[in-house]
Amino acid sequence: MLKAYKVEIYPTKEQKIKINKTIGVCRYLYNLYIAKNKEEYSSGNKFMSGYDFDKWVNNVHSKEPGKEWIKEVSSKSRKQSVMNGEKAFKNFFKDPKNIGFPNFKKKRNQNVKMYLPKNNAADFKMERHKINVPTLGYVRLKEFGYIPLNCIVKSGTISIKANRYYASVLMEVPEVNMSHNNNNRGIGVDVGLKEFAVASNGKVFKNINKTVKVRKLEKRLKQSQRKLSRKYEFKKKRGGTATKNITKQVLRVQKLHCRLSNIRSEYVSIVADNLVKTKPEFITIEDLNVRGMMKNRHLSKAISHQNFYKFRIILESKCKKYGIELRIVNRFYASSRICSNCGHKKDSFSLSERTYICDKCGFEIDRDLNASVNLANAKEYTIIT
């Protein structure tokens, strides 16, 4: 099976210059491809494919005066950025209601990567403390022994986030055969805001966004954002271009965003790992309408910080890896209103009621635990893995 490993790297000054230059060219070509297709559409012509655009760049655009720097970086990275633009257009045409029109990439967002395929046997050669990246040479790794040495590498990417450099490597890894625990046939998992997740086996995973550490970081982020806003307002009054102090403050805000994002992503991965390591026969979760939940302006921020969709993606990946069946129950399934003891369904059950008391049999249980037990016992579901 294919698995990606992402690790921080410590490139040299020369390597940093090359990475920044390559990513800058990739961002320029991606934006140029979108602008070119906008012009073609307004003129009544057909959209230009990524292959035709790449030929036009190599044969015409790069030979214009002052455009020689386009060919100074890896051709594979350039072509991949163009193909990403073509993919964005295709996704938009398939589902224009849910997928918006492709936007231009901004330098500040740092969402462009340097793509590098494996062409030679020496490319992406792994050692304990370094990796041989094509066009860059050996780059030192921050974590030793995280990436396996005996697996086949397919491709890799280099990215930048908050002035830190990362290498992501796609590898072929052997499948893991994990025997199921006969005492744990299957579990249901109910996610929420009070607690991140409650499993039917009694495990409760707290909401990490309520911890002191995360709240302190959010307070620091709010203060840094206000400071940056004041600098921009001061610059508007005085006029002129962005100052060096604004660039420094932007980097501080980016680092805080990155740290909070890493904490939340790591916690989601830990929760999914703990659920999988119980060796159940199946795991059942609910198909949440996150987009609809985000429309509630009182809860949208809390919902976005919980990373519900990311949790589903990571859990799906881990279940596929260990051969565990992942079941998705329809979002309209009333898991909270059904009694897990007798099956009686309440007509109404407000969100403020945290304890479920059955009107028929008098069974009393925690609201989230009751929902997770009902998910584990659900008869109608869709199998994902």
C-alpha positions as CSV (number, residue, x, y, z in Angstrom):
1,M,0.0,0.0,0.0
2,L,1.0,3.6,-0.5
3,K,1.8,5.8,2.5
4,A,3.1,9.4,2.7
5,Y,5.7,10.4,5.4
6,K,6.1,14.1,6.1
7,V,9.2,15.3,8.1
8,E,10.9,18.6,8.7
9,I,14.2,19.2,7.0
10,Y,17.2,21.5,7.5
11,P,18.4,22.6,4.1
12,T,21.5,24.7,3.6
13,K,21.4,28.3,2.4
14,E,22.0,27.3,-1.3
15,Q,19.2,24.7,-1.0
16,K,16.8,27.2,0.5
17,I,17.4,29.6,-2.4
18,K,16.7,26.8,-4.9
19,I,13.6,25.7,-3.1
20,N,12.2,29.2,-2.8
21,K,13.0,29.9,-6.5
22,T,11.3,26.7,-7.7
23,I,8.2,27.3,-5.6
24,G,8.0,30.9,-6.9
25,V,8.2,29.7,-10.5
26,C,5.5,27.0,-9.8
27,R,3.2,29.6,-8.3
28,Y,3.8,32.0,-11.2
29,L,3.0,29.3,-13.8
30,Y,-0.1,28.2,-11.9
31,N,-1.5,31.7,-11.8
32,L,-0.5,32.3,-15.4
33,Y,-2.4,29.2,-16.5
34,I,-5.5,30.4,-14.7
35,A,-5.2,33.9,-16.2
36,K,-4.5,32.5,-19.7
37,N,-7.7,30.3,-19.6
38,K,-9.7,33.3,-18.4
39,E,-8.6,35.2,-21.4
40,E,-9.4,32.3,-23.7
41,Y,-12.8,32.0,-22.2
42,S,-13.6,35.7,-22.6
43,S,-12.4,35.6,-26.2
44,G,-14.8,32.7,-26.9
45,N,-12.0,30.1,-27.4
46,K,-11.7,26.7,-25.8
47,F,-9.8,26.2,-22.6
48,M,-6.1,25.4,-23.0
49,S,-5.1,22.0,-21.6
50,G,-2.1,21.7,-19.2
51,Y,-0.1,19.8,-21.8
52,D,-0.6,22.6,-24.4
53,F,0.2,25.3,-21.9
54,D,3.4,23.6,-20.9
55,K,4.5,23.4,-24.5
56,W,3.6,27.1,-25.0
57,V,5.7,28.0,-21.9
58,N,8.7,26.0,-23.0
59,N,8.7,27.1,-26.7
60,V,7.3,30.7,-26.5
61,H,6.8,32.3,-23.1
62,S,10.2,31.3,-21.6
63,K,12.1,32.7,-24.6
64,E,10.7,36.2,-24.2
65,P,13.1,38.8,-22.8
66,G,13.3,38.7,-19.0
67,K,11.6,35.3,-18.7
68,E,14.8,33.1,-18.8
69,W,14.5,32.4,-15.1
70,I,11.5,30.1,-15.8
71,K,13.8,27.3,-17.1
72,E,16.3,27.6,-14.3
73,V,14.3,25.3,-12.1
74,S,13.1,21.7,-12.3
75,S,11.0,21.0,-15.4
76,K,9.0,18.3,-13.5
77,S,8.0,20.7,-10.8
78,R,6.9,23.3,-13.4
79,K,4.8,20.8,-15.3
80,Q,3.2,19.4,-12.1
81,S,2.1,22.9,-11.1
82,V,0.4,23.4,-14.5
83,M,-1.3,20.0,-14.2
84,N,-2.6,21.0,-10.8
85,G,-4.2,24.0,-12.4
86,E,-5.8,21.8,-15.0
87,K,-7.1,19.5,-12.3
88,A,-8.6,22.5,-10.5
89,F,-10.5,23.4,-13.6
90,K,-11.7,19.9,-14.2
91,N,-13.0,19.6,-10.7
92,F,-14.8,22.9,-11.1
93,F,-16.6,21.8,-14.3
94,K,-17.6,18.5,-12.7
95,D,-19.3,20.1,-9.7
96,P,-19.5,23.9,-10.0
97,K,-22.0,24.3,-7.1
98,N,-19.7,22.7,-4.4
99,I,-16.3,23.5,-5.9
100,G,-15.5,27.1,-6.6
101,F,-13.7,28.6,-9.6
102,P,-9.8,28.1,-9.3
103,N,-8.3,31.1,-7.4
104,F,-4.8,32.6,-7.8
105,K,-2.2,31.3,-5.4
106,K,-0.8,33.9,-3.0
107,K,2.7,33.9,-1.7
108,R,1.6,34.5,1.8
109,N,-0.6,31.4,1.9
110,Q,2.3,29.1,1.3
111,N,0.1,26.5,-0.4
112,V,2.4,25.7,-3.4
113,K,4.7,22.7,-3.3
114,M,7.9,21.7,-5.1
115,Y,7.0,18.3,-6.7
116,L,9.9,15.9,-7.5
117,P,9.4,12.5,-9.1
118,K,11.9,9.6,-8.7
119,N,13.8,9.2,-12.0
120,N,17.0,7.5,-10.9
121,A,17.9,4.9,-8.4
122,A,19.8,7.4,-6.2
123,D,16.8,9.8,-6.0
124,F,15.2,9.9,-2.5
125,K,17.8,7.6,-1.2
126,M,17.1,7.3,2.5
127,E,19.7,7.3,5.3
128,R,19.2,7.5,9.0
129,H,19.7,11.3,9.2
130,K,19.4,12.6,5.6
131,I,17.6,12.2,2.3
132,N,18.9,12.6,-1.2
133,V,16.4,14.9,-2.9
134,P,16.6,15.3,-6.7
135,T,18.1,18.6,-7.9
136,L,19.0,19.5,-4.2
137,G,21.3,16.7,-3.1
138,Y,21.4,15.4,0.5
139,V,19.2,17.3,3.0
140,R,19.4,16.8,6.7
141,L,16.3,15.5,8.5
142,K,15.0,16.8,11.8
143,E,13.7,13.4,13.0
144,F,15.9,10.3,12.8
145,G,14.4,6.9,11.9
146,Y,10.9,8.2,11.2
147,I,10.9,7.4,7.5
148,P,11.5,3.6,6.8
149,L,14.7,2.8,4.9
150,N,13.6,-0.4,3.2
151,C,10.6,0.8,1.3
152,I,10.2,1.9,-2.4
153,V,9.9,5.7,-2.9
154,K,7.5,6.8,-5.7
155,S,7.7,10.6,-5.5
156,G,8.2,13.5,-3.0
157,T,7.4,17.2,-2.4
158,I,9.1,20.0,-0.6
159,S,6.9,22.6,1.1
160,I,7.3,25.7,3.2
161,K,5.2,26.7,6.2
162,A,5.9,29.5,8.6
163,N,9.5,29.7,7.4
164,R,10.1,26.0,8.1
165,Y,10.8,23.4,5.4
166,Y,9.2,20.0,5.0
167,A,9.7,17.0,2.8
168,S,6.8,14.6,2.1
169,V,7.7,11.2,0.6
170,L,5.2,8.8,-1.0
171,M,6.4,5.2,-0.4
172,E,5.2,1.7,-1.0
173,V,4.9,0.0,2.4
174,P,3.9,-3.6,3.2
175,E,0.3,-4.2,4.4
176,V,-0.1,-5.0,8.1
177,N,-2.2,-8.0,9.0
178,M,-3.7,-7.3,12.4
179,S,-5.8,-9.9,14.2
180,H,-9.1,-8.7,15.6
181,N,-9.9,-8.9,19.3
182,N,-12.8,-11.4,19.7
183,N,-13.9,-9.7,22.9
184,N,-14.4,-6.4,21.0
185,R,-16.6,-7.1,18.1
186,G,-17.0,-3.5,17.0
187,I,-17.3,0.0,18.4
188,G,-19.3,3.1,17.6
189,V,-17.7,6.6,17.9
190,D,-19.7,9.8,18.5
191,V,-17.9,13.1,18.0
192,G,-19.0,16.4,19.5
193,L,-18.0,19.7,21.0
194,K,-18.1,19.0,24.7
195,E,-15.9,15.9,24.3
196,F,-14.1,15.3,21.0
197,A,-15.1,11.7,20.8
198,V,-16.9,9.1,23.0
199,A,-16.6,5.4,22.1
200,S,-19.1,2.7,22.9
201,N,-16.5,0.8,24.9
202,G,-16.4,3.7,27.4
203,K,-13.3,5.6,26.2
204,V,-13.7,9.4,26.3
205,F,-11.4,11.7,24.4
206,K,-11.4,15.2,25.7
207,N,-11.7,18.4,23.6
208,I,-8.1,19.6,23.3
209,N,-9.3,23.1,22.4
210,K,-10.4,23.6,26.0
211,T,-7.0,22.9,27.5
212,V,-4.9,25.7,29.1
213,K,-2.1,25.3,26.5
214,V,-4.3,25.8,23.5
215,R,-6.2,28.7,25.0
216,K,-2.9,30.5,25.8
217,L,-1.7,30.0,22.3
218,E,-5.1,31.3,20.9
219,K,-4.8,34.4,23.2
220,R,-1.2,35.0,21.9
221,L,-2.5,34.6,18.3
222,K,-5.3,37.1,18.9
223,Q,-2.8,39.6,20.3
224,S,-0.4,39.1,17.4
225,Q,-3.2,39.6,14.9
226,R,-4.2,42.9,16.5
227,K,-0.6,44.0,16.5
228,L,-0.4,43.2,12.8
229,S,-3.6,45.0,12.1
230,R,-2.4,48.1,13.8
231,K,0.8,48.1,11.7
232,Y,-1.3,47.9,8.5
233,E,-3.5,50.8,9.7
234,F,-0.4,52.9,10.5
235,K,1.0,52.1,7.0
236,K,-2.2,53.2,5.3
237,K,-2.0,56.6,7.1
238,R,1.6,57.1,6.1
239,G,1.4,55.4,2.7
240,G,4.2,53.5,1.0
241,T,5.0,49.9,0.7
242,A,5.0,47.2,3.3
243,T,7.8,47.6,5.9
244,K,10.2,45.1,7.3
245,N,8.4,45.1,10.7
246,I,5.1,44.0,9.0
247,T,6.9,41.1,7.3
248,K,8.3,40.0,10.7
249,Q,4.9,40.3,12.4
250,V,3.2,38.2,9.6
251,L,5.8,35.5,10.2
252,R,4.9,35.5,14.0
253,V,1.2,35.1,13.2
254,Q,2.0,32.3,10.7
255,K,4.1,30.4,13.3
256,L,1.3,30.6,15.9
257,H,-1.2,29.4,13.3
258,C,1.1,26.5,12.4
259,R,1.7,25.5,16.0
260,L,-2.1,25.4,16.8
261,S,-2.7,23.5,13.6
262,N,0.0,20.9,14.4
263,I,-1.4,20.4,17.9
264,R,-4.9,19.8,16.6
265,S,-3.8,17.5,13.8
266,E,-1.6,15.5,16.0
267,Y,-4.4,15.0,18.6
268,V,-6.8,13.8,15.9
269,S,-4.2,11.3,14.7
270,I,-3.7,10.1,18.3
271,V,-7.4,9.6,18.8
272,A,-7.7,7.6,15.6
273,D,-4.7,5.5,16.5
274,N,-6.1,4.7,20.0
275,L,-9.4,3.5,18.4
276,V,-7.7,1.3,15.9
277,K,-5.3,-0.2,18.5
278,T,-8.3,-1.7,20.3
279,K,-8.4,-4.2,17.4
280,P,-12.2,-4.0,16.7
281,E,-13.9,-5.9,13.9
282,F,-15.5,-2.6,12.7
283,I,-15.7,1.1,13.7
284,T,-18.9,3.0,13.0
285,I,-19.1,6.8,12.8
286,E,-21.7,9.3,11.7
287,D,-21.7,11.1,8.4
288,L,-21.7,14.7,9.7
289,N,-22.8,17.6,7.6
290,V,-19.9,19.8,8.6
291,R,-20.7,22.5,6.0
292,G,-24.2,22.8,7.3
293,M,-23.0,22.9,11.0
294,M,-20.6,25.7,10.1
295,K,-23.5,28.0,9.2
296,N,-24.3,28.4,12.9
297,R,-22.3,31.5,13.6
298,H,-22.2,30.8,17.3
299,L,-20.6,27.4,16.9
300,S,-18.7,27.7,13.6
301,K,-15.3,28.5,15.1
302,A,-15.5,25.7,17.7
303,I,-16.6,23.2,14.9
304,S,-13.8,24.2,12.6
305,H,-11.2,23.7,15.4
306,Q,-12.4,20.2,16.0
307,N,-11.2,18.9,12.6
308,F,-14.1,16.4,12.2
309,Y,-13.5,15.8,8.5
310,K,-9.7,15.3,9.1
311,F,-10.6,12.8,11.8
312,R,-12.7,10.8,9.3
313,I,-9.9,10.8,6.7
314,I,-7.2,9.7,9.1
315,L,-9.5,7.0,10.6
316,E,-10.3,5.8,7.1
317,S,-6.6,5.6,6.3
318,K,-5.7,3.7,9.5
319,C,-8.7,1.3,9.1
320,K,-7.6,0.5,5.6
321,K,-4.0,-0.1,6.8
322,Y,-5.0,-2.5,9.5
323,G,-7.9,-4.2,7.7
324,I,-10.7,-2.9,9.9
325,E,-14.1,-2.3,8.5
326,L,-15.2,1.4,8.7
327,R,-18.9,2.0,8.6
328,I,-20.6,5.3,7.9
329,V,-24.2,5.8,9.2
330,N,-26.5,8.2,7.5
331,R,-26.5,11.8,9.0
332,F,-30.3,11.6,9.6
333,Y,-30.0,8.6,11.9
334,A,-31.3,9.7,15.3
335,S,-28.5,8.2,17.4
336,S,-29.0,10.6,20.3
337,R,-32.8,10.2,20.5
338,I,-32.9,6.3,20.5
339,C,-32.6,4.4,23.7
340,S,-29.7,2.0,23.5
341,N,-31.4,-0.4,26.0
342,C,-34.9,-0.9,24.6
343,G,-34.9,1.0,21.3
344,H,-37.5,3.6,22.2
345,K,-37.2,6.8,20.2
346,K,-37.8,10.2,21.8
347,D,-39.8,12.8,19.8
348,S,-37.5,15.6,20.9
349,F,-34.2,15.8,22.8
350,S,-32.6,19.2,23.3
351,L,-28.9,19.8,23.1
352,S,-28.8,21.1,26.7
353,E,-29.9,17.7,28.1
354,R,-26.6,15.8,28.7
355,T,-28.2,12.7,30.2
356,Y,-30.5,10.4,28.3
357,I,-33.5,9.1,30.4
358,C,-35.7,6.7,28.5
359,D,-39.5,7.5,28.8
360,K,-40.3,3.8,28.4
361,C,-37.9,1.7,30.4
362,G,-36.3,4.5,32.6
363,F,-32.8,3.7,31.4
364,E,-30.4,6.5,32.3
365,I,-27.1,7.0,30.4
366,D,-24.8,9.8,29.2
367,R,-26.0,11.4,26.0
368,D,-22.8,10.9,24.0
369,L,-22.2,7.3,25.2
370,N,-25.8,6.4,24.3
371,A,-25.3,7.8,20.8
372,S,-22.0,5.8,20.4
373,V,-23.7,2.6,21.5
374,N,-26.5,3.2,19.0
375,L,-23.9,3.8,16.2
376,A,-22.2,0.5,17.1
377,N,-25.6,-1.3,16.9
378,A,-26.8,0.4,13.7
379,K,-28.2,-2.0,11.1
380,E,-28.1,0.4,8.1
381,Y,-24.7,1.8,7.1
382,T,-22.3,2.2,4.2
383,I,-18.9,0.4,4.3
384,I,-16.0,2.6,3.4
385,T,-13.1,0.3,3.9
